[in-house]
Amino acid sequence: MSDSVRLAKRVAEDQRCSRGDAERYIEGGWVAVDGKRVEEPGCRVTPAQAVTLLPGARLEEARPVTLLVHKPAGLYANDEPGSARDLILPENLMPGDRSGQPYLKRMFNGLRLVTPLERAASGLLVYTQEYPVARKLREEARHVEQEYVAQVSGTLDEGGLARLQRGLAYGGRPATPMKVSWQNESHLRFALKTPDPGFIEYACDTAGLRLQALRRIRIGRLPMAGLAVGQWRYRLAYERF
């Protein structure tokens, strides 16, 4: 393939635009090679291959994205292969997603998990490219309320709920009040500022309860509502944590 060239060079020549603009077209998902969309500017193409701009092609700066993922129990929550990150596939996008965002490879550049969750737990995760979101959910995490539903067994003695509501010291963190209430006879609802991993299980143990399952259903002002297990969606522009 000695006569092949980088796709970005070919697009720049064909469209009579700068190499930078050519790369933006490609990374924006607007370029097809032999009818198939290609998003890598460095892809090699030959003179015999058809390179075209797709209908509606326009030059846009890459907008950072934030993704909400419903992690199933038993799956790691991190940035590595084999984790909940692997769920971010086109076929797992929540039906009815209203973001209008196309699924592009560039949205994985610098994408990081900013809301740790125990492997045994299920529920809402946040992956983001956006610095303000990362700062709020990491550096300011102690000020962001999260909500969990804990499936428990055992009996809570008289005054046990009040003791939980007053909070418990854990991992060097002082006791701070939290909202705890019964959702039904086997499920407790916890609302508290970003807890350390293992805290809710510790709180249940301290109260004489055994934690059977844990699910995070809200982070800040964003609930998991409508997001089925294994699905993900884009954060909408007006949504705030």
C-alpha positions, 0 to 999 in steps of 0.5 A: 500500500505504498500509494496509500495516504492518511485519510485526513490528507485525502479529505483535506485535498478532496474538500480543499480544507485544512488538515485540522478541518479534515480531522474534525470532519473525520472525528465528528463521524462525517466521513465514509470510506467505501460507504462505511463511516471511519473516525480515525484521521490516521486511517490509510486509504488508497486512490481506488477507495471512495472517500465521501462526506456524509449528508449534513456534514459540518465542522464542530468542535468536540463537545465533552460528554457525561454519561450515566450508567446503570451498573449491575451488581458484580461488575467492577466500577472503574476505567479498565476493560472488563468493568462497567465501562464496557456497557457503553455500547450503541445497543445499550443506549437507553431507548428514547435518549433525548440528547441528540448526541451521536455515538463517536469514538472520541467520546472515550478520550479522557472519559473517567469514572468519577463516582466509585461504587462497590463491586457488589452494589448496583446502580448509578455511575457517572463517567465524564469528560467534563472538568466541572462535573469531575470537580464537583463529583470528586473534589466537592464530593463531600457536599453531594448527596447520594441516595441508596436503597439497601435490602436488609435482613434482621431486626432493628431494635427500638431507637435503632433508626434514630441512631442511624439518622444521627450518623456514624463515624467511619474511616476517620470521617466524623459522624454526620446526620443522614436521612434513613427511612424504611421503604418497606419491611426489608428495604432501607433508604439512605440519603447522605453526602457521598459515603466512603465505600463500605460505609452503608454495610458498616452502618447496617452491621452496627444496627444489627442488620445484614446487608443483602443488596445495595443499589444507588439510585441518585447522585446529587439531583440526578436520579436513575429513573428510567435507566434499566440495568446495563443501560446508559444515557448522555447527561442532558445540557440542562441537567445538574448534579 
